[in-house]
Amino acid sequence: MPTSLPTDQTAARTVEDAMARFAATDPALPVAVALSGGADSTALLLACAERWPGQVVALHVHHGLQAAADEFVHHCEQLCASLNVPLHIRHVDARHTSGQSPEAVAREYRYEAFDAFTNPNGGAVSVGTVLIAQHADDQAETILLALSRGAGLRGLAAMPARWTRDSVAYARPLLSVPGAAIRAWLRLRGQAWIEDPSNASEQFTRNRIRARLLPVLESAFPQFRTTFSRSAAHAAQAQLVLDEVAVSDLADAGSPPRIRAIQALSRPRQANLLRYWLGQAYAVIPSSAQLNQLLSQIAACTTRGHRIHLKVGTGFALRKGSSLIWQPAPDSRDGKASKLEAPDD
């Protein structure tokens, strides 16, 4: 409608501003855009193709989870052909088993596909930076999810704008942009996108947050995206300090850590060390209950015969001699737990 055009133009400028800020950081080229076919990744691919012609590729993961997935592929093929952008497609079977989070399993397979695409030793593409199209609404949803789960600083830090995975640089150029602004930007260009039918299902907590909570926050606190993002940045900064303390403590305690060295620390520093060690060495995220049980067992471990054997994450924390070790359960996938990340668009 003509009356919406000025609003669309104003909102759409936030996309241009975000891309300009990202370009000013001089990202390593070429860039690979994770392309689902949704509005967010469609806009990111179009913006990158306009800014860095000939220096952009697209990566699409077919999860095999719904009939509409083939439509996503068709849209991505047409879009990439129109932009003269090479498209690489990888098929995975991301079905989850009982007790697993469908979103977490799909996310894990998606990032494994990105690893395969970008692996410097035989990957399908050579890229400088992989770009993910998550935006400010996704960030707010992630913070609310973290709060609903009683997360600590790492969870409240939500999604970083930049990070490295297996020596490959990743970035989220649109993390400060509202989802509505991205759609406004696409409408002004007459660019179509695909709507994922699963986004309408409120069986997923994230979708319920998007449908029920964000509109209320928008009405009561119009600047909530900015203030939530600021709080996440504060949490991320504080987590970096805790990580530095953990690195120092782990250097003293050894890896695997010696039980006596753990006992010499205050209980909060013990918890911080154990979270860091388990996360870095095994990609394990212990629950609060598991961590408290483990801390109590470590405190009680004052004799040579004291046994520690506790369920932690997807495996078990065990005493082996004077040290604490972790072993995966026999049926755990690759011996590692899935890390929590925000889903792509």
C-alpha positions as CSV (number, residue, x, y, z in Angstrom):
1,M,0.0,0.0,0.0
2,P,1.4,3.5,-0.8
3,T,0.9,4.7,2.7
4,S,3.4,2.1,4.0
5,L,6.1,3.1,1.6
6,P,7.8,5.8,3.7
7,T,7.8,3.4,6.7
8,D,9.3,0.6,4.5
9,Q,12.0,3.0,3.3
10,T,12.9,4.1,6.8
11,A,13.0,0.5,8.1
12,A,14.9,-0.7,5.1
13,R,17.7,1.8,5.6
14,T,18.6,-0.2,8.7
15,V,19.6,-3.0,6.5
16,E,21.8,-0.8,4.3
17,D,23.4,0.8,7.5
18,A,24.1,-2.6,9.0
19,M,25.7,-3.9,5.8
20,A,27.8,-0.7,5.6
21,R,29.1,-1.2,9.1
22,F,29.9,-4.8,8.4
23,A,31.7,-4.0,5.2
24,A,33.8,-1.4,7.1
25,T,35.2,-4.2,9.2
26,D,36.9,-5.5,6.1
27,P,35.6,-9.2,6.2
28,A,37.8,-11.8,4.6
29,L,36.5,-12.5,1.0
30,P,35.0,-14.4,-0.6
31,V,31.9,-14.7,1.6
32,A,29.6,-17.7,1.8
33,V,26.0,-17.0,2.8
34,A,24.1,-19.7,4.6
35,L,20.9,-19.6,2.4
36,S,17.7,-21.2,3.6
37,G,15.4,-19.4,1.2
38,G,13.7,-17.5,4.0
39,A,13.4,-13.7,4.0
40,D,16.5,-13.1,6.2
41,S,19.0,-15.2,4.3
42,T,17.5,-14.1,0.9
43,A,18.1,-10.5,1.9
44,L,21.6,-11.2,3.1
45,L,22.6,-12.9,-0.1
46,L,21.1,-10.1,-2.2
47,A,22.9,-7.4,-0.2
48,C,26.2,-9.3,-0.4
49,A,25.9,-9.9,-4.1
50,E,25.3,-6.2,-4.6
51,R,28.3,-5.2,-2.4
52,W,30.8,-7.9,-3.5
53,P,29.9,-9.1,-7.0
54,G,31.9,-12.2,-7.9
55,Q,33.0,-12.7,-4.3
56,V,29.9,-14.5,-3.0
57,V,28.8,-18.1,-2.8
58,A,25.6,-19.6,-1.3
59,L,25.4,-22.7,1.0
60,H,22.1,-24.5,1.3
61,V,21.4,-27.4,3.7
62,H,18.4,-29.7,2.8
63,H,17.4,-31.1,6.2
64,G,15.0,-33.7,4.9
65,L,12.5,-32.8,7.5
66,Q,9.5,-31.6,5.5
67,A,8.0,-31.8,2.1
68,A,8.4,-28.0,1.6
69,A,12.2,-28.5,1.7
70,D,12.3,-29.1,-2.0
71,E,10.6,-25.8,-2.6
72,F,13.3,-24.1,-0.6
73,V,15.9,-25.7,-2.9
74,H,14.0,-24.5,-6.0
75,H,13.8,-20.9,-4.6
76,C,17.5,-20.9,-3.8
77,E,18.4,-22.2,-7.2
78,Q,16.3,-19.5,-9.0
79,L,17.6,-16.7,-6.7
80,C,21.3,-17.7,-7.2
81,A,20.9,-18.1,-10.9
82,S,19.4,-14.6,-11.1
83,L,22.3,-13.1,-9.1
84,N,25.0,-15.2,-10.8
85,V,26.0,-16.6,-7.4
86,P,27.3,-20.2,-7.2
87,L,25.1,-22.4,-5.0
88,H,26.3,-25.5,-3.1
89,I,23.6,-27.9,-1.7
90,R,24.1,-30.6,0.9
91,H,21.5,-33.1,1.9
92,V,21.4,-34.4,5.5
93,D,19.0,-36.5,7.5
94,A,18.3,-34.3,10.5
95,R,15.6,-36.3,12.0
96,H,15.8,-36.4,15.8
97,T,15.3,-39.3,18.2
98,S,13.3,-39.5,21.4
99,G,14.5,-37.1,24.0
100,Q,16.4,-34.9,21.5
101,S,15.4,-31.3,20.6
102,P,14.4,-31.2,16.9
103,E,15.9,-27.7,16.6
104,A,19.1,-28.6,18.3
105,V,19.6,-31.7,16.1
106,A,18.9,-29.8,12.9
107,R,21.3,-27.1,14.0
108,E,24.0,-29.5,14.7
109,Y,23.7,-31.2,11.3
110,R,23.5,-27.8,9.6
111,Y,26.8,-26.6,11.1
112,E,28.4,-30.0,10.3
113,A,27.3,-29.4,6.8
114,F,29.0,-25.9,6.9
115,D,32.1,-27.6,8.2
116,A,32.1,-30.0,5.2
117,F,31.5,-27.1,2.8
118,T,34.3,-25.0,4.1
119,N,36.9,-27.6,5.2
120,P,40.3,-26.3,3.9
121,N,41.2,-30.0,3.3
122,G,38.9,-30.9,0.5
123,G,35.8,-28.8,1.2
124,A,33.5,-27.8,-1.6
125,V,34.2,-24.1,-1.4
126,S,37.1,-21.8,-0.4
127,V,35.7,-18.9,1.7
128,G,37.0,-16.1,3.9
129,T,33.9,-15.7,6.0
130,V,30.6,-17.6,6.4
131,L,27.6,-15.3,6.9
132,I,24.5,-16.2,8.9
133,A,21.3,-14.2,8.6
134,Q,20.1,-14.0,12.1
135,H,18.7,-10.6,13.1
136,A,17.6,-8.6,16.2
137,D,14.4,-10.5,16.7
138,D,16.3,-13.8,16.7
139,Q,18.6,-12.3,19.3
140,A,15.8,-11.2,21.6
141,E,14.1,-14.6,21.2
142,T,17.4,-16.3,22.2
143,I,17.8,-14.1,25.3
144,L,14.2,-14.9,26.3
145,L,14.8,-18.6,25.8
146,A,17.9,-18.4,27.9
147,L,16.0,-16.7,30.7
148,S,13.2,-19.2,30.5
149,R,15.8,-22.0,31.0
150,G,17.6,-20.3,33.9
151,A,20.8,-19.9,31.8
152,G,24.0,-18.3,33.1
153,L,26.1,-15.6,31.5
154,R,27.1,-17.7,28.5
155,G,23.4,-18.3,27.6
156,L,22.4,-14.7,28.3
157,A,25.2,-13.5,26.0
158,A,23.1,-15.0,23.3
159,M,24.6,-14.9,19.7
160,P,27.9,-13.2,19.0
161,A,28.2,-11.0,15.9
162,R,31.5,-12.7,15.0
163,W,33.1,-16.0,16.0
164,T,35.4,-18.7,14.7
165,R,34.5,-22.4,14.2
166,D,37.3,-24.8,13.2
167,S,39.5,-21.9,12.0
168,V,36.7,-20.6,9.8
169,A,35.4,-17.0,10.4
170,Y,31.7,-16.6,10.9
171,A,29.6,-13.4,11.2
172,R,26.0,-12.2,11.6
173,P,25.9,-8.8,9.7
174,L,22.2,-8.3,10.4
175,L,22.1,-9.0,14.1
176,S,21.1,-5.4,14.9
177,V,18.3,-5.3,12.3
178,P,14.6,-6.1,13.1
179,G,13.1,-8.8,11.1
180,A,10.4,-6.5,9.8
181,A,13.0,-4.1,8.4
182,I,14.5,-7.0,6.4
183,R,11.2,-7.8,4.9
184,A,10.6,-4.1,4.1
185,W,14.0,-4.0,2.4
186,L,13.0,-7.0,0.2
187,R,9.6,-5.6,-0.6
188,L,11.2,-2.4,-1.9
189,R,13.2,-4.5,-4.3
190,G,10.3,-6.7,-5.3
191,Q,12.2,-9.8,-4.1
192,A,10.3,-12.8,-3.1
193,W,11.2,-15.3,-0.4
194,I,10.0,-18.6,1.0
195,E,8.1,-18.9,4.3
196,D,9.0,-22.0,6.3
197,P,5.7,-23.6,7.4
198,S,7.3,-24.8,10.6
199,N,7.8,-21.2,11.8
200,A,4.0,-21.1,12.3
201,S,3.9,-24.0,14.6
202,E,3.7,-23.0,18.3
203,Q,4.8,-26.5,19.4
204,F,8.3,-24.9,19.4
205,T,9.1,-22.6,22.2
206,R,10.9,-20.1,20.0
207,N,7.8,-19.8,17.8
208,R,5.6,-19.1,20.8
209,I,8.0,-16.4,22.0
210,R,7.9,-14.9,18.5
211,A,4.1,-15.0,18.2
212,R,3.1,-14.1,21.7
213,L,5.8,-12.3,23.6
214,L,7.6,-10.1,21.0
215,P,4.4,-8.2,20.0
216,V,3.8,-7.4,23.7
217,L,7.3,-6.3,24.2
218,E,7.1,-4.2,21.0
219,S,4.0,-2.4,22.5
220,A,5.3,-1.9,26.0
221,F,9.1,-1.4,25.3
222,P,9.6,-0.4,21.7
223,Q,13.4,-0.3,22.2
224,F,13.6,-3.8,23.6
225,R,15.8,-5.1,20.8
226,T,18.5,-2.5,21.5
227,T,18.3,-2.9,25.3
228,F,18.3,-6.7,25.2
229,S,21.3,-6.6,22.9
230,R,23.1,-4.3,25.3
231,S,22.5,-6.7,28.2
232,A,23.7,-9.6,26.1
233,A,26.9,-7.7,25.3
234,H,27.4,-7.0,29.0
235,A,26.9,-10.7,29.7
236,A,29.3,-11.7,27.0
237,Q,32.0,-9.3,28.4
238,A,31.6,-10.8,31.9
239,Q,31.8,-14.3,30.5
240,L,35.1,-13.5,28.8
241,V,36.5,-12.5,32.2
242,L,35.2,-15.8,33.7
243,D,36.8,-17.7,30.8
244,E,40.2,-16.0,31.5
245,V,39.9,-17.0,35.2
246,A,39.1,-20.6,34.1
247,V,42.0,-20.8,31.7
248,S,44.4,-19.7,34.5
249,D,42.8,-22.1,37.0
250,L,42.9,-25.0,34.5
251,A,46.5,-24.3,33.8
252,D,47.2,-24.8,37.5
253,A,44.9,-27.8,37.9
254,G,46.0,-29.6,34.7
255,S,43.8,-31.3,32.0
256,P,42.2,-33.5,33.1
257,P,42.1,-31.5,36.3
258,R,43.6,-32.8,39.6
259,I,40.9,-33.2,42.3
260,R,43.1,-31.6,45.0
261,A,43.7,-28.6,42.7
262,I,40.0,-28.2,42.2
263,Q,39.4,-28.5,45.9
264,A,41.8,-25.6,46.6
265,L,39.5,-23.2,44.8
266,S,36.3,-21.5,46.1
267,R,33.1,-23.4,45.1
268,P,32.2,-20.7,42.5
269,R,35.6,-21.0,40.9
270,Q,35.4,-24.8,40.9
271,A,32.1,-24.5,39.1
272,N,33.6,-22.0,36.6
273,L,36.6,-24.3,35.9
274,L,34.5,-27.4,35.5
275,R,32.0,-25.7,33.1
276,Y,34.9,-24.4,31.0
277,W,36.9,-27.7,31.0
278,L,33.8,-29.8,30.0
279,G,32.7,-27.3,27.4
280,Q,36.1,-26.8,25.8
281,A,37.3,-30.4,25.9
282,Y,34.1,-32.3,25.3
283,A,31.4,-29.8,24.1
284,V,29.5,-30.8,27.2
285,I,27.1,-28.5,29.0
286,P,26.3,-29.8,32.5
287,S,22.9,-28.9,34.0
288,S,22.9,-27.0,37.3
289,A,21.8,-30.1,39.2
290,Q,24.6,-32.2,37.6
291,L,27.2,-29.6,38.4
292,N,26.1,-29.2,42.0
293,Q,26.2,-32.9,42.5
294,L,29.7,-33.1,41.0
295,L,30.9,-30.2,43.2
296,S,29.6,-32.0,46.3
297,Q,31.3,-35.2,45.3
298,I,34.6,-33.4,44.7
299,A,34.3,-31.8,48.2
300,A,33.7,-35.2,49.7
301,C,36.6,-36.8,47.9
302,T,39.1,-36.9,50.7
303,T,40.2,-40.5,50.7
304,R,42.0,-42.6,48.2
305,G,39.0,-45.0,47.9
306,H,36.4,-42.4,47.2
307,R,34.6,-43.1,44.0
308,I,33.1,-40.5,41.6
309,H,30.8,-41.7,38.9
310,L,28.1,-39.1,38.0
311,K,26.0,-38.5,34.9
312,V,27.1,-35.2,33.3
313,G,25.8,-34.1,29.9
314,T,25.8,-37.1,27.5
315,G,28.4,-39.0,29.5
316,F,29.9,-39.5,33.0
317,A,32.4,-37.7,35.2
318,L,34.7,-40.2,36.9
319,R,37.6,-40.2,39.3
320,K,40.7,-41.8,37.8
321,G,43.6,-41.8,40.2
322,S,44.1,-38.2,41.4
323,S,42.2,-36.6,38.5
324,L,38.7,-36.0,37.3
325,I,37.9,-37.3,33.8
326,W,34.8,-37.4,31.6
327,Q,33.8,-40.2,29.3
328,P,30.9,-40.3,26.8
329,A,28.0,-42.8,27.3
330,P,28.3,-45.7,24.8
331,D,25.2,-44.5,22.8
332,S,26.1,-40.8,22.7
333,R,26.6,-39.3,19.2
334,D,30.4,-38.9,18.6
335,G,30.9,-38.6,22.4
336,K,29.8,-35.0,22.3
337,A,26.8,-33.0,23.4
338,S,25.0,-30.6,21.1
339,K,25.8,-27.0,21.9
340,L,23.0,-24.5,22.2
341,E,22.8,-22.0,19.3
342,A,20.1,-19.8,17.8
343,P,18.5,-21.3,14.8
344,D,19.0,-19.8,11.4
345,D,16.1,-18.2,9.6
